[in-house]
């Protein structure tokens, strides 16, 4: 059974996704993505979309814009995020 969330909560979640997108933060944990070239943890061996905090890549095809849109689409359509 899919649980629906109310529209106000959806707007809040979408705003949080957009904030993370603008700040270059991981969609999974909110950590700094590897694309932050000034970060002490920047590692040239990983893609810009790799999170140095939770060690996940946002998108296997390095398409951060598409990953953000997919996350918003999941919120709009009440689809669960997989852990």
C-alpha positions as CSV (number, residue, x, y, z in Angstrom):
1,X,0.0,0.0,0.0
2,X,1.4,3.3,-1.1
3,X,1.1,6.1,1.5
4,X,0.2,9.5,0.0
5,X,1.7,12.6,1.6
6,X,-0.2,15.9,1.6
7,X,0.7,18.6,-0.9
8,X,2.2,21.0,1.7
9,X,4.7,18.3,2.7
10,X,5.5,17.6,-1.0
11,X,6.3,21.3,-1.5
12,X,8.6,21.2,1.5
13,X,10.4,18.1,0.3
14,X,10.8,19.6,-3.2
15,X,12.2,22.8,-1.7
16,X,14.7,20.7,0.3
17,X,15.7,18.8,-2.9
18,X,16.3,22.1,-4.7
19,X,18.3,23.5,-1.8
20,X,20.5,20.4,-1.8
21,X,20.9,20.7,-5.6
22,X,21.9,24.4,-5.3
23,X,24.3,23.7,-2.5
24,X,25.8,20.6,-4.2
25,X,24.7,18.3,-1.4
26,X,24.0,14.6,-1.5
27,X,20.3,13.7,-2.0
28,X,20.8,10.7,0.3
29,X,22.4,12.1,3.4
30,X,22.9,15.9,2.8
31,X,26.7,15.5,2.8
32,X,29.0,17.5,0.5
33,X,29.4,16.0,-3.0
34,X,32.8,15.4,-4.4
35,X,32.3,18.2,-6.9
36,X,33.2,20.7,-4.1
37,X,36.8,21.3,-5.3
38,X,37.6,23.3,-2.2
39,X,36.7,20.4,0.1
40,X,39.5,18.7,2.1
41,X,37.9,15.4,1.1
42,X,37.9,16.0,-2.6
43,X,39.1,13.0,-4.4
44,X,40.0,13.1,-8.1
45,X,39.4,9.4,-8.4
46,X,35.7,9.8,-8.0
47,X,33.0,11.6,-10.0
48,X,31.6,14.9,-9.0
49,X,28.4,13.2,-7.9
50,X,30.1,10.9,-5.4
51,X,29.4,11.7,-1.7
52,X,32.3,11.6,0.6
53,X,30.0,11.2,3.6
54,X,27.8,8.2,2.7
55,X,29.9,6.9,-0.3
56,X,27.0,6.8,-2.7
57,X,26.9,8.2,-6.2
58,X,23.9,10.3,-7.0
59,X,23.5,9.0,-10.5
60,X,25.6,6.2,-12.2
61,X,25.6,8.3,-15.4
62,X,26.9,11.5,-13.6
63,X,23.8,13.4,-14.4
64,X,23.1,15.5,-11.3
65,X,20.4,17.5,-13.0
66,X,18.5,14.4,-14.0
67,X,18.9,12.8,-10.5
68,X,17.4,16.0,-9.0
69,X,14.4,15.9,-11.4
70,X,13.9,12.2,-10.7
71,X,13.8,12.8,-7.0
72,X,11.2,15.6,-7.4
73,X,9.2,13.3,-9.7
74,X,9.2,10.6,-7.0
75,X,7.9,13.1,-4.4
76,X,5.1,14.3,-6.8
77,X,3.9,10.8,-7.6
78,X,4.3,9.4,-4.0
79,X,6.9,6.9,-5.0
80,X,9.2,5.6,-2.3
81,X,13.0,6.2,-2.3
82,X,15.0,3.1,-2.1
83,X,17.7,2.9,0.6
